[in-house]
Amino acid sequence: MADSNPFRPVDRVHHAGRTLGGRQLAAMLPDPVGMKPAYRHLAQAISALILDGRIALHVRLPAERELAVALNTSRPTITSAYDLLRESGYAHSRQGSGTWTALPEGATPSGITRVLAPLDTAIDLARAAPGLPAQMLIDALAQVAPRLAEHAHTPGYHPYGLPELRTAIAERFTQRGLATVPEQILVTSGAQHALTLVIGLLSGPGDRVMVENPSYPNALEAMRRARLRPVSVPVTDSGWDVEIIESTLRQMVPQLAFLIADFHNPTGLLMPDHERVRILRAAQRSGTWLVIDETLADLALDVPAPPPFASHATPGGAGQVITIGSMSKTYWGGLRVGWLRAPSQLVTELAGQRIASDLGGSVVDQFLALALLARVEELVPPRLEQMREQRAALTAALAEHIPQWTWRLPPGGLSLWVDLGEPIASALAERALDYGVRIEGGAYFATDPGIFEQRLRIPYTTPPDTLREAVHRMAAALADGLPPSSATRRPHWVA
């Protein structure tokens, strides 16, 4: 007899999960052959992976002999590399229990530095996040002040979200073609918070999760920290290979599948409707939860804005779809307001999940979000036109100054996924800092190590003159010549 409760607790895979295997680490490291001294290059690469979050903190590194065999190098080389990691604070040893990863005092994980504004005058192309017109924010604050005063006598806790905002978001889904009631909406502190809640409730360590390759780095980081096992499916310049996705769902039966079908980050691609239908059917057959990230769905530059992914489901098929959205990309990331749409029973369970760490989002931010959503026709069309102008300025500057680079013009979103023609992205990103440009290479968007070194994500979220200057500086960095580089950056202690 079939289980009538689709929200039963998932089977958990119980294992230590805090030990990194030799082969697993070796796959993430450059070949030490020819590197002199090899131990220093290995220590540099491991420390960079720790800073970047691709190796978690408080994880036991492989035994020296095991890693030496996996890298086909000598044990003294590994011993010296581990010694250097300990000296620099990136590792420590416990008597009789091995070597464990650590973060040196004063070091900042890359996940934090990427979202912070540069401390110097560098042009910031690492973040694809537009600002909000100042006057619109001022007007919205004035508008919500009386409503806030009305709520001041209440405790202010709304674990499901402000009721008025839940209603507005539900109406927005309905207008886009997916009938929704407020009970199907959970307001969160951004899309990343929504994803973390879903991962925490519906999966456990060792569970498989299907992800696109490339994909959004912060989402990948959340999965790594939850110790899920990613199963990647490629997104190429031609789009998604639905046959591979169907095969993966059928053969691997992942617990979750995370997809960015609307102006995919970082490629900007838009998934065709017929492919969405096939994926929905395949996920329904495998029992996989589809987690659809719609944070960029409103940023349609050359095509109509797409309807919700779940609107293509057959009757009953939408019950396995969780849709995540946010104010960050269309309005302003500073609000920290996001949401998810899911079956009402699952929303209740997710609200219970959040209570352990978050009693509810800021009422002030939610009222601001409500006011801005009501002005969507005033804000979004000018924003789209601004993005088109900035995209045109970026592509013209690239064609003029770096004509050997190629790209496909995305129909929406906030960035270009540029093909550099050779694997120089990490070296260029490192050298570009010397020329006053902060940008991330394609490897940061990869689910598997060692790929997308020929790619660069370039957002067009800054003014045209700034974009033209950034391209001019990158062209100068290229002309100056790039140093040999592995796909890692040097931590601050390496000479």
N, C-alpha and C positions, 0 to 999 in steps of 0.2 A: 504493500500500500504506500502511495506516495506521501511524503511528509508535507502536511498542509501549512507548516510554518516556514516561510522562505527566509526568516531571519534567525534561524537556529544558530547557536554558537559554532564557529568554524572549527574544524579539527586543527589543533596546533601541532607544530613540529618541535619537539623539545630536544635541544642540543645546546652545547656550551655556547657556540656562536661567537666566541670572543677570541678565537685563534685564527690567524691567517696562515694558510697553507703555503708551502714553498713554491709549488707550481703557480698558485694564484698570484703570489707576489711577483714571481719572475715574469709573468705575462704583462705586468704593469711597468716593468723596468726596462731601460735600454740595455742592449747587449754590451757587457763590459769589455769584450774583446777590442783591443786597440786603444782603450781609454787609459790614460796615465796621469796620475795614479788611479787605478780602477776603484779602489775602496772609497776615495773621495767623491768620485762621480756617483757611485751607488748611494752613499750617504746623502748626497745632494738630492738625488732623485727620490729617495724614500721620504726625506723631510719635506720636499715639495708636495708629495702626495698626501702627507699628513696635513699640511697647511690647507690643501685644496679640499680636504674632506673625503678624498677617494680611499684613504686608509683612515679608519675611525680612531678616535682616541681610546686609550685603555684597552687596546687589543694586543694580544701576545704575538710577536713576530715569529716567523719560522725558526726552528733550531738552526744553528750555523751550518752544520753538516748538511741538513736538508736543503737549505737555500743554495749552498755551494753546488750541490748536485744539480738542482733545477737550473742554475745559471751556467753550469759547466765551467766553474771557476774554482779557485783554491779556497780552502777553508780559512787560511790566514787573511785572505782578502775580505771575507765576510766578517771575520772577527774584528779587523781594523775598521770596517764600515760601521759596525755596531758600536765600537768604542767611540768613534767620532759622533755618532748619534747621541750617545749618553753624555759625552762632554758638552755638546751643544744644547742639551735639554730636550731633544726630540725622542728620547727613550730613557727608560730606567730599568734596572734589573731587580728581581726579587730572588732572594736566596732559594735555589732549588726549584724555581718556577719559571725561569726564562726571562726574556727581554720584552718589555711592554712599551707601547707608544705613549708619548706625552706631548704637551705643548709647552715650549719654553716661556719663562716669564717675559712679558713684553711683546711676544709674538701674537699676531692677530690672524685668525683663520680667514682664508680667502673668501668664504661665504659671507663674511661680514664686510670685508674691504670692498667687495664688488657692489654692495648697495650703498656704501657711504660715498659722499661727494669727495673728489680729490682734495687733498690738503693743500696742493699747490695750484698753479694756474693752468694745469693741463686741461685740454678739451676732453670731456668725458663721453666716450662712445661705448662704455662698458654696460650702460644701463639703457634699456629701451622703455623709457617711462616718461611721458609728457607731463608738463606742469599744468596748473589750472589758472585761467585768467584771474588776476587779483580782484578785479571789481566784482566778478561773479561770486567769488568766495565771500567778499564783504557783504554783498547783497543777500546771499544765502544765510549768513550769520545773523543779519538783522531780521530776516524773515522768521528764523526758528527761535529767536530769543523769547517771544511770548509763549510759545509752545513748551519750551524748556521750563519756563517759570511755572506753568501749569503742572508739570511733572515733578517739581522740586520737592514736594511733600511726600512723594512715594519712595520706597527703598531703591528703585532704579535698576533692579536686577531683572533681566529678560533673557533667560537661557535659550529660548527659541528665537530671540530677536524682537525688536520693537514691533508690536502688532501692526501698526500702520505701515511700516516698511515691508513686512512680510506680505501684506495685502498688495502693496504697489508692485513688488517683484513678481508675485503670482499673476497679477493682471498683465504685466509685461510679457511673461511667457505665453499667456493666453492670446494676446495680440499678435505674437509671432507665430502662432499656429499650434501651440501645445497647451490644451486646456489644463489649468492648474488652479488649485485652491491654496489658501495661505497655510493650511496644515501640511502641505508638501514642501514648505520652504523653511530652511534653517539659516538664519543670518549669522555669519562668522566674521572673524577678524581677518578678512582677506581670503583669497583663493587657496593660499598655501595652508592656512589653518583648516579650511574645509577638507583639503586632501589629507592632512595629517589625521583628522578625526576619522575619516573613512578608512584609512590604512589601519588605525588603531583598533577599530571595531571589527572590520571584516577580514583581517588577515593576521597572521602570526609569523614569527621567525621561521624561515625556510620555505614559506609559501611562494609559489611562482607568481610573478606579475609581468604581463606583457606590456612592453613599452616600445615606442618608436625610437629609431636611431637615425638622426639625432633627435634630442628632445630638450625640454626645459630643465636646466641644471638643478634648480632648487627642488623640483619634483623628484628628480633622480636621487638627490641627496636625502630627501625624506624617506625614500624607499631603502636606501643603503642603511640609514640609521635604524630602520625597522627590521633590518636583516632579512629583507625579502630577496628572492632569487629572480633577478630580471631576465626575461626572455625577450630579446630585441627583434624587431621587425623593421626592415629598411624603409626610409623615406628618401627617395632619390629626386633628381630634378624632374622626373616624369610623374612623381607622386607616389602613392601607396601601392604595393603589390598585394592586392586583396587575396590572391590565391595563397600567398605565404601566410597572411593573417588567418585565413580560414584553416589552413593546415596547422598552424600553431595552436589555435583554439581547440582544434579537434584532437591533436596528438599530445600537447603539453597540458591541456585543461588548466590554465592558470586561474588562480582565485580572483584576480583583478586584471583589468586591461585599462591602461591609461592612454588616452588619445587626445590630440589637439587637432581636430578636423577643420577648424575654422581659422584660416590664415595662420597655419602652423608656425610655431616658434621653434627653430629659427628660419625655416625656409620660406614662410609666407604662403604656402600652398593651400588651396581650398579643395577639400574632398568632394567629389561628385556625389549627387544624391543616390545613384544606383549602387555605388560602393558602400554607402552607409547602410542601405537596406541589406546587402549581403553580410556585412559585419554584424548587424543586429541579429540576423537569423542564426549566424554561426555562434554568436555568444549565447543566444537563448538555448541552442542545442547543447553547448558545453556547460551551461550553468555558471558562466563567468560574469562577474559584475563589470559592466562597462562604466568607467569613470571618464566623462567627457569634459574637457577643459574649454570653456567658452569665453575666456577672458578677453579674447581679441575679436569676438564675433561681430561687434558693432563697427569695426574699423574696415569696412568694405570700401575700397577706393575705386575699383573699376567694374564692380559687379554689384548686384543687389545683395543686401545683407541676408545671410542664409537663415532658414528656419532652424529651430532646435533639432539636434541630432535625434532625440527621442521621438520627435513628431513623425519619423519615418517608420516607427515600430508597428508591427501588427498588434491587434488587440491582445493585451496580456504581455506583450513583449517589452513594453516600456518599464515593467516592474523590476528589471535587472539593470536599469540605466540610472546613474547618478550624474547630474549635470552641475558643474561648478562654474560660477561666475564671479565677477569682481568689478569694483569701481576703479581699480588701479590704472588700467591702460586707457580707458575711454574718458575717465574723469580725472581722478588724482589719487596717486598711491598713498598720499599722506592721510587720507581718511581711514585707511585700514578697515574697509567694509567690503565683505564678500558674502557669498551665499552658496547654498547648494539646493537643488531640487531632487527629491527622492520620494518613494512611497511614504505615506504619513507615519506608518509604524516604524520605519527605519529612521525617519526624522526624530521621532521620540527617543529611540535608542541612542542616536548620535548626540542629542541634547543631554541625555544622561551621561554619555561619555565625556562631554566637555566640562561637566560640573567638577570633575576631579582637578582641573587646572584653570578653569575659566568660568566664572559665574554668569558671564554675559558681556557683550561688547559695550563700548561707550555709548551712552544715550545721546550725547552731544553729536558724535560722529554719525550716528544713525539718523538723527533728525536732519543733519546736513545732507546726508545721502538722499533722504526722502525729498528734500527741497531741490536738489540737483537733478534727480530723476524726473521731477515734474517739469524741468526746463530742458528736456532732452532735445527738442527741436531747435532750441536756441543755441545749445552748446555743440552738439555733434556735427551738424552740417559744416559750420565754419572750421571745426577741428579736422574734418576729413579734407577740406580744401587746403588747409595748412599742411597736412601730411603729403598731399599730392605735390604741392610746391616744393617742399623740402626733399621729397623723393626725386623730383626732377633735377633739383640742384645737385644732389649727390651723384646721380647717374651721369650728369653732364660733366661734373668735375672728374669723376673716375675715367670717363672716356677721353678726356683731355690729358690728364696727367699720368694715368696708369692704364693705357689702352690694352695691355696684355691680359688684364683681369677680365673675367666674364661672369655673367649672372643672368638669371631669368627674372624679369620684372614681376614682382608678386602682385596679385590682384587685391591685396589688402594687407593689414598688419602694420608693423612698425620698423621693419628692417630688411636689408638685402642679405642674401646668403651667397657670398662672393667666392668664386673659384679662382685661386691665386695661380693655378697652373703648376705649382711645385710645393712640396711640403715645408713651407717656411713660416707658417702662421705664428707659432710660439716665438721664434726668433724675431719676427717682425714686431709682435706685441711688446717684446722686451726692449727692442731698439726704439720703438715709437715713443716709449716713455721719455727717452732722452730728448725727443723732439716735441714733447708737450702734448701727446695724445695717449689717452688710456683706452685700450680696446682689448677684447678677449678673442683668442683664437678658437677655431672650431672644435678643438679637443675638449673644451669645457662642456660641449653639448653632446658628447659621445657617451653612449652606454657601455661601450667596450673600449679598452685602452688602445692607444696607438693609432687612432684613425681621425680623419677630418683635419689633419695637419695642413692640408691644402686649402682649407676654408677659413673664411673670416665673416663674422656677423657684424654688419655695419648698420646701426639704427639711424633713421632719419627723423629723430625727435628733437633736434636742435635747429636753430635758425639757418637759413641758406648760407649766409656769409660764414658762419661757424663751420658748417659742413665743408664748404669749399676750402677753408683754411686747414681743416683737419686732413683732407685729401692731399693738399699741397705738402703738408708736413710728412705724411706717410710716404709720398713719392720721394721726398728728400731723404728719408730714412732708408728707402730701398736703394737709392742712388749711392748712398754712402757705403753700401755693402753690409750684409748681415753676417754675424758670427755663426759658427756651427752651433747647433742647439738641439738638445733632446726636447721632447714634448713637455718639459717641466721648466719652472722658473727657479732661479737661485734663491734660497732663503737668505736672510740678511747676514748670516754669519759666514757664508762662503766667500772667499777672496775672489 
